[in-house]
């Protein structure tokens, strides 16, 4: 397997890497990046269909009061599914709050994934068991944690790789730059995937940076980079597979910028019509990553009507199971507030626990 960035230097391609055009037709990809296997692409399609249906169901759950908030990833499925498929089971994933689709695609229990957004726990799954860090709400802090994990894996002699998701807004945070510097100096096995969906809530990209592309931010830290069409699953999977393979082979960190678009509001509390126009949204909707991949696979004879129907049926069944489980009220124990603050409770925590116990007892009388 060739790793062209090691030879050619740090700069990304001048235009995003692409395998498939918006209309689903094939284009000539760069010779440096191989075509993923057909089986991988059909599996990616199946996961994207399920992921989108999960996303729609989670959005509906916010309207029903079952979730406190949900940050949709509609339109960003190629980035999230491509990232997951580029990893092995023993690799680590460090997600943001918008990456629930990636987590369920990696096999995590969807109800455990939604626990944070339901307001029950900060993290509903065991990170060590599934090798997925807690979904990160503060911007960019997970990138430093990802680098630390990558360095720990390297020192332990494991050949696992860490993939850190981050949004375009997060690249304006100091933590992101510290993470790149740390990763570049240590040459640890970490890949940063920037999902550039063009807006940090309501702030457009041009108000955040004057860089020609976010991928160029790796140059100053000695981190090779690439930019890719983030709505082209084939390109995302190819580029990330190469980046992960390079990191696993000892080539050090890598930065990938995926150009994509958030079709839905920032969260259910957001009104995107206040900061972006309908024409822009319609233009990006025509580049829908799921429709693009379906057309491409049909054209290659890798997908037919039966395959499309089977994926849709599996997605509906998945969403129904999520809906049924989320419609059950969770059993909560208010004293869990104190269970995982310190390994040994402090006197102050014990006092607070007793105050809560007394208050609850008074309300029951």
N, C-alpha and C positions, 0 to 999 in steps of 0.2 A: 504494500500500500504506500503510495507516494504522499508526501506532506509538503506541498509546494511552497507554503509560506516560510518554511525553515530555510529554503534556498533563496527565494526571491525577496525576502525581507519582511517588513512589518506592515506595509500598506495594504489596505483592502482593494478589491477590484473597483475600478472607477464607476461602474454601474452595478446594481445588485445582481447577484447570480440568479439565473432563472432557467428552468427546464420547460415550463408550461406557461403559455400566454393566458391572458384573461378569458379568452373564449374556449380554452381547453385544448388548443392545438399545441403540438410539440414545437419547441424552438431548439436551436443548436446550443447546448450547454458548454461551459468552459471545459476543456480537456482535462483539467486538474481534478474534476469532481465526477466520480462514477455514478452511473444510473443505479438506483436501488432495485432490488429484486422485485419481480411482479407480486410475489406473495406478501412482501412487506407493504406494498402499496395498497393491495386489497384489504389487508388488515388495518392499515391506517384509515382507509375509507370507513370501514366498519366502526372503528373507534371514534372517528369524527362524527358519524351519524349519532352514535350513542351519546357522545359528549355534548353535542348540540341539543339533543332532546333533554338531557339532564339539566343543561343550562336554562332551557325554557321552563322546565318544571321548577327549578329553584327560584326563578324570577316570579313564577306564579305563587310560590309559597310565601314570598314577601307580601304579596297583595292579600293573602289570606291570614296574615299575622303569625305565620309559623316560623318565619325568619325575621330577625330584627333588621337585617340589611343583606343585600347580595350584589356584589360587583360582577356583572355579566362579562363573559369573554366571547360573546357572539362576534364572529368575524376573525377571531384570533386562534381558531382551533388548529390550523396548520402548524403554528408555532408550538403549541402545547403538546399536541400529539407527536409531532416530529421530534421534539425534545425527549419525550418519554421513550420513543422507539429507538433512539440513538444510544440509550443506556442499557447496561446489564442490571440484573436484579441486585447485585452487590454494590452498584454505584449509588451515590447519594444525590438527592434532589433538594434544592433550597428554593422554595416557592415564595411568591408574593401573595397578597390577599386575593388577586384576580385569577389565580391558577387552579381553581377547584377542578376544572375539566382535566387538567394534567394529572391531578391526584387520583381521580376516580379511574382514569385510563391506566394508571400504574397499578390499579387493583385495590386501592384503599376502599374501605367501607364508606359509601356515600353519606350515610348518616353521621359517621364519625367526622368526615370532612366538613359537614355543615354545622357541626357542634359549635365552632367558633362564631359563625354567623348567626347562630341561634341564641347565643349569649349564655350558654351553659358552662363551658370551659374555655380556656385560652387555646387548648389543643385537644381534640377529641380522640386522637390516635397515639400509639406508642412510636415516637420517631425512630428509636433504635431498632425496633422490630421491622419496620417497613423501609427504613433508610430514607425517610422524608422528613426534613426539618419542619417545625411548626410554621404554618402560614404566617408571613410577616406583614404586619400592618404598618409599622414605622418604615419610612422609605429608606431603602438601601442598606439597612443594618444587617440584613441577611447575607450581603456580599462579603462582609468581613468574617462572619461566622463560617461561610462556605470556604473561604481561603484557609481559615484555621483548621477546618475539618480535612481539607485536602492535604495540608502539611502533616497533620496527624496520621492520615492514612499512609502517606509516603514514608514517614519515619517508622511506622509499624511494618513496613515491607509489603503492604497490600497493593495490588495493581488496580484498585478501584479509582474511579474518577468522580469528581463533584461537578454538577451542573447547577448554576445559579441563575434563576430568572430575575429580571428587573425590568421596570418600565422606563420609558424615555424620561419621565420626570425624575425618576430616581437617579439618573446619571448626573443631575445637577447637585446632588448631595455630596458633602465631603466624604462620607463613609465609602461611597463608590470609588472615589479617587484613592483613598487609603487602601482599599481592597486591591485595586489594580497595582498599586505600587508594591504592596506586600507580596502579591502573587508574582509580579515580575522579578523581584529580587530573589525570592525563594525558588522560583521556577517549579511551583507545585502543580499537581494535576487538577486544575480547575478550569471550567469553561463558563464564560459569562454569556448569557443570551439576553440581549436587549430587545424587548418587544416594543418597537417604536410605533405606537398607535396614534401618534401625531398630537396628542393632547395630554397634559398633566392636569386632570380634571378639566378646567376651562382654559388653561394656559397653552397656547399653541407652541409648537416646537421652535419657531423663529424667535419667540420671547425667552427661550431658555438658553440657546447656544448659537454661536456664530460659526461653529464647525461645519465643514461641508457635509459631513455625515457623522453620526455618533460613533461609528466604527473607528474613526480616526482618533478617538480618545485613548485608544490603546497605545498609540505610537510613542507618546511621551513617557510611558512606563516600560517600554521594551516588550510589550505584549502584542504579538501578531493578531491581526483582525481580518474580518471579512464582512461584507454586507450581502444580504440575500433578500429576495422577494418573499416576504413573510406570509403571503397568501398562496404561495406555491409549495404545497406539501412536499413534492418531489425534491425541489431545490433545498428546502429547509432540512429534510432528512439527510440528503447527501452531504451538505456542508457540515451539519452537526456530527454526523457519523465520522467524517474526516477529522474534525476538531477533537472529538472525544478520543478517537484512535491515536491521534498525535499526542494528546496529554497522557494517555495510558502508556505509550511507548517511551515516556520520559522527555517529551518535547516541551513541557511546561504549559503555561496558561494560554488561553485563546479567547478572543472577544468576537462575538457574532452579533451584528445588528440586523434584525428582521423587520423589514418595512411592512407594516400591517395597518389595521384600522379597527377601532372599537365601534361597532355598529350601534350598540345600545348606549344608554346613558352611563355615566361613570358609576353610579349606583342607582337604586330605585328612588333615592332622594334628589337626583340631579335632573336638570332640564337642559339638554344639550342644544336646544334651539336658541338658547341665549348666546351661544358662542360659536356655532357652526351652522352653515346654511344647508338647505335641503339638496341643493345641486351637488355639493361636495359629498354628502352622505350617499346620494344616488349613484354617483360615479364610483365610489368604493363598493357599493352593493353589487355593482356589475362585475366586480373582481372577487366575489364571494369564493373563499377557498374551498368550500365543500362542493359547490356546483362545478367549479373548475376541475377539481379532481375527478368527480363523477364523469364529466364529459371526456376527460383524458383517458380514463380507464375504459370507458365504452369504446373509444376510438382504437384502443390497443387490443380489444377483445378480452379484457380482463374482468369486465363487469357487464351484466345484462339485466333485464327487467326483474328476473327472479332474484338476483343478488341484491338489487336495490330494495325490493320488497322484503327480503329476509332481514336486511340491516334495519329497515324501518320498523319491522315487527319486533325485533330484539330491543330496539331503542324504546318503543312504547311500553314493552313489558318491564324494562329497567326503570323507566320513569314511574310506572304504576307502583312498583315495589317501593321506590323512594317516597312517593306520595303517601302510601298507606302507612309506612313506618313513621313518617314525619307528622302524620295526623294524630299520633298517640302522644299524649302529654308526657313530657319527661319527668322522671322521678328525681327530685333534687334534694340535697342535704345541705342546708346553709352552713353547717359546721365544716364542710369541705373547704370553705374559705381559708381556714387556718392550717390545713393539713400539709401543704407543700410550699410553705413560705421559707422555712428553715428545716434542716434535718432534725434538729431538736428545738421544740417550741421555746421561745424566749418568755420571760416573765410577763412582758407586755402582751404577747399573743395569748397567753393563758388567761390573763385578765380580760382581754377583749372577748375571748370565747365565753367566759362566765357572764359577762355583761349581756352578750347575745342570748345566752341560755335564759337569763332572767327576764329579758325583754320578751322572748317568745313565750315563756311560761305565763307572763302577765297577760298576754293577748289571748291565751287559751282559757283563762279563768272567766 
